[in-house]
Amino acid sequence: MQHIISIRDFTRQDLDSFLDRAELVERGGFDPRMLEGKILALLFFEPSTRTRMSFASAMARLGGTSISVDSVEASSIAKGETLADTIRVVSGYADAIVLRHPKEGAARLASEFATVPVINAGDGAGQHPSQTILDLYTIRRSMPLDGLEIGLLGDLRYGRTAHSLAHALSLYDVTLHTIAPPGLDLPLSVVHELRRHGMEVVKHGDVGKVIRDLDVLYVTRIQRERFPDSASYYDVASSYRITPDLLEGAREHLIVLHPLPRVDEIDPAVDRTPFARYFEQSRNGIPVRMALLQEVMG
């Protein structure tokens, strides 16, 4: 039984293997009945559109079915049931579990009680491994992963997508540029870990001063749900915005990514530029998650 909990559990060889398999899937190299008769449980205790629907779509394309819980209020957790007991019960209903939970470490805990594979679909400010693999896949479709200058912009303190991607990129030969509003910098513990892996991490205060040097700009939103109060959120909200004017002079092959949803951090006018790849990035969730389901259930 193989759980997919954290990108830290992967080697570069593991990631490259998933990327190769996703590419094969996208070219039609899969059995549409591979998971016929299998059931995937989608336990989402935080809001989700792309992750939940793409896992359901991936399961259906492989011939399987899915069952779901979409909120705490719709589950027995609202009655006081522990997550451990919920996982024990759902393990008897499905062949694998995809879990999103607001508390960091919840997916690791679930894997200790599950009798079927668990896939982490986001645990608080922790990890989001399937998102990271589709991020890498999107980059690799445009350029080789080694030798890149990659910028992470936005909420790098609470953003689990940024944390996961940074750890994955430390397995490749890239330079990481971090750009964040005050108080939302990438945690020092993460920076130290990346540097221990040999990654060069450069901190910037203004995206405009580094945009011309980047091959990839990964934008994240300010996550209101991670802030302790509204005042703290509004202090930093709308503190940065990617516009066509900002992208003037950028490298021709620059790609702009975003895990979505976006709020105000990317001007919709950017959608019409050749730099925008975030909707393609979202679509790439299908072949990548099909590859993941093949791995844990096939």
Residue pairs with C-beta under 8 A, 6 or more apart in sequence:
1 116
1 117
1 296
2 117
2 295
2 296
3 111
3 114
3 117
3 118
3 119
3 120
3 296
4 117
4 118
4 119
4 120
4 129
4 130
4 292
4 295
4 296
5 107
5 108
5 111
5 118
5 120
5 127
5 129
6 107
6 108
6 120
6 126
6 127
6 129
6 164
7 127
7 129
7 132
7 164
7 167
7 168
8 127
8 167
9 129
10 129
10 168
10 171
11 171
12 171
12 172
15 133
15 136
15 168
15 171
18 133
18 288
18 291
18 292
18 295
19 133
19 136
19 137
19 140
21 291
21 294
21 295
22 133
22 134
22 137
22 284
22 287
22 288
22 290
22 291
23 137
23 287
24 30
25 287
25 290
25 291
25 294
26 287
30 61
30 62
30 290
30 294
31 62
31 63
32 61
32 62
32 63
33 62
33 63
34 62
34 63
34 294
34 298
35 59
35 62
35 63
35 64
35 293
35 294
35 297
35 298
36 63
36 64
37 63
37 64
38 59
38 63
38 64
38 65
38 95
38 96
38 297
39 64
39 65
39 66
39 67
39 93
39 94
39 95
40 55
40 56
40 59
40 64
40 65
40 66
40 67
40 94
40 95
40 96
40 97
40 98
40 293
40 297
41 66
41 67
41 68
41 69
41 90
41 93
41 94
41 96
41 97
41 98
42 52
42 55
42 56
42 66
42 67
42 68
42 69
42 98
43 68
43 69
43 75
43 86
43 90
43 97
43 98
43 99
43 100
43 101
44 51
44 52
44 68
44 69
44 70
44 71
44 98
44 99
44 100
44 121
45 69
45 71
45 72
45 75
45 77
45 99
45 100
45 101
45 102
46 100
46 101
46 102
46 122
46 225
48 100
48 121
48 122
49 261
50 260
50 282
50 285
51 98
51 100
51 121
51 122
51 128
51 130
51 131
51 285
52 68
52 70
52 98
52 100
52 121
54 282
54 285
54 286
54 289
55 66
55 98
55 119
55 121
55 130
55 289
55 293
56 66
56 68
57 286
58 285
58 286
58 289
58 290
58 292
58 293
59 65
59 66
59 293
60 66
61 286
61 290
62 290
62 293
62 294
62 298
64 95
64 293
64 297
67 93
67 94
69 75
72 78
75 81
75 86
76 86
77 83
77 86
83 101
83 106
83 109
83 110
84 109
84 110
84 112
84 113
87 97
87 99
87 110
87 113
87 114
87 118
88 113
88 114
88 115
90 97
91 97
91 113
91 114
91 115
91 116
92 115
94 116
95 116
95 297
96 116
96 117
96 118
96 119
96 293
96 296
96 297
97 110
97 114
97 116
97 117
97 118
97 119
98 118
98 119
98 121
99 106
99 107
99 110
99 118
99 119
99 120
99 121
99 123
100 121
100 122
100 123
101 107
101 110
101 122
101 123
101 124
102 123
102 124
102 225
103 123
103 124
104 123
104 124
104 125
104 126
105 123
105 124
105 126
106 123
106 124
107 118
107 120
107 121
107 123
107 126
107 127
108 120
108 123
110 118
111 118
117 296
117 297
119 129
119 130
119 292
119 296
120 126
120 127
120 128
120 129
120 130
121 128
121 130
122 128
122 131
122 160
123 160
124 160
124 226
125 157
125 158
125 159
125 160
125 163
125 226
126 160
126 163
127 160
127 163
127 164
128 160
128 161
128 164
128 259
129 164
130 285
130 288
130 289
130 292
131 161
131 164
131 165
131 259
131 285
132 161
132 164
132 165
132 167
132 168
133 168
133 288
133 292
134 281
134 284
134 285
134 288
134 289
135 161
135 165
135 168
135 218
135 257
135 259
135 281
136 145
136 165
136 168
137 284
137 287
137 288
138 255
138 257
138 277
138 280
138 281
138 284
139 145
139 148
139 216
139 255
139 257
141 280
141 284
142 253
142 255
142 277
143 215
143 253
145 169
145 172
145 174
146 172
146 173
146 174
147 173
147 174
148 172
148 174
148 175
148 215
148 216
149 174
149 175
149 177
149 213
149 214
149 215
149 216
150 169
150 174
150 175
150 176
150 177
150 214
150 215
150 216
150 217
150 218
151 176
151 177
151 178
151 179
151 204
151 207
151 210
151 211
151 214
151 216
151 217
151 218
152 162
152 165
152 166
152 176
152 177
152 178
152 179
152 180
152 186
152 218
152 220
153 179
153 180
153 207
153 217
153 218
153 219
153 220
153 240
153 242
153 265
154 162
154 179
154 180
154 181
154 184
154 219
154 220
154 221
154 222
154 240
154 265
155 162
155 180
155 181
155 184
155 220
155 221
155 222
155 223
155 226
156 162
156 163
156 178
156 180
156 184
156 185
156 186
156 187
156 220
157 180
157 183
157 184
157 185
157 186
157 187
158 184
158 223
158 226
158 227
159 220
159 223
161 220
161 259
162 186
162 218
162 220
163 186
163 190
165 218
166 176
166 186
166 190
166 194
167 190
167 193
167 194
169 176
169 199
170 193
170 194
170 197
170 198
170 199
171 197
174 199
175 199
175 200
175 202
176 194
176 199
176 200
176 201
176 202
177 202
177 203
177 204
177 210
177 213
177 214
178 185
178 186
178 191
178 201
178 202
178 203
178 204
179 203
179 204
179 205
179 206
179 207
179 210
179 240
180 186
181 222
181 236
181 239
181 240
182 236
183 236
184 222
184 236
185 203
186 201
191 201
194 201
195 201
204 210
207 217
207 240
207 242
207 246
208 246
211 217
211 246
211 247
211 249
211 250
211 254
212 249
212 250
212 251
213 251
214 250
214 251
214 254
215 251
215 253
215 254
215 255
216 254
216 255
216 257
217 242
217 254
217 255
217 256
217 257
217 275
218 257
218 258
219 242
219 256
219 257
219 258
219 262
219 265
219 266
220 258
220 259
220 265
221 258
221 261
221 262
221 263
221 265
222 233
222 236
222 237
222 238
222 239
222 263
222 265
224 230
224 233
224 237
227 233
237 264
238 264
240 265
241 264
241 265
241 266
241 267
242 256
242 265
242 266
242 267
242 270
243 267
243 269
243 270
244 267
244 269
244 270
244 273
247 254
247 256
247 270
247 273
247 275
250 275
254 275
255 275
255 277
256 266
256 270
256 275
256 276
256 277
256 278
257 277
257 278
257 281
258 265
258 266
258 278
258 281
259 278
259 281
260 278
260 281
260 282
262 278
266 276
266 278
270 276
271 279
